[in-house]
Amino acid sequence: MSYINGAQLSEVGDADNPEDLYWGIIEGIKKLFADVGIVHGGDLSEFNIMIDLDNGEPYIIDWPQWVPRNAPGALDMLRRDITNVTRYFVKRFGLDVDIDEVYNYVVGNVEVREESLEEALEELLGSEGLSELMGSEKEEEFEDT
């Protein structure tokens, strides 16, 4: 972990190039979805995106609600994340962006097969990772949501 000399997107005055900033955030969402296999959790907004004040790079923060992309409802959460970010940029910077086109771009050709939350976590983390995440008594305590 390292320090970011930054501010929440909501606190940033004018962006040098709001369109580039927006697409940088969308690329981050896409990489996390397609390459890492996770979704922020449906609450992504201007309040949990930090902008590095030295280089203008966006950082997505605040991950307690993340889910694997195959978890129940993950695609709805992804759509909500994209919608929240897009609406902010449309309202704040006047960008002309179609949410459905951006969503389709992010999802692309990624195969998503909805699984139980436990199955999705195990696929993402492996059985040892899931055991570490859930503790040694995961079978008794895990409740599928």
Secondary structure as GFF3:
##gff-version 3
##sequence-region A 1 145
A	DSSP	beta_strand	6	8	.	.	.	ID=ss1
A	DSSP	three_ten_helix	9	11	.	.	.	ID=ss2
A	DSSP	alpha_helix	18	31	.	.	.	ID=ss3
A	DSSP	pi_helix	32	36	.	.	.	ID=ss4
A	DSSP	beta_strand	38	39	.	.	.	ID=ss5
A	DSSP	beta_strand	49	52	.	.	.	ID=ss6
A	DSSP	beta_strand	58	60	.	.	.	ID=ss7
A	DSSP	beta_strand	67	68	.	.	.	ID=ss8
A	DSSP	alpha_helix	74	93	.	.	.	ID=ss9
A	DSSP	alpha_helix	99	107	.	.	.	ID=ss10
A	DSSP	alpha_helix	117	134	.	.	.	ID=ss11
A	DSSP	alpha_helix	138	141	.	.	.	ID=ss12
###
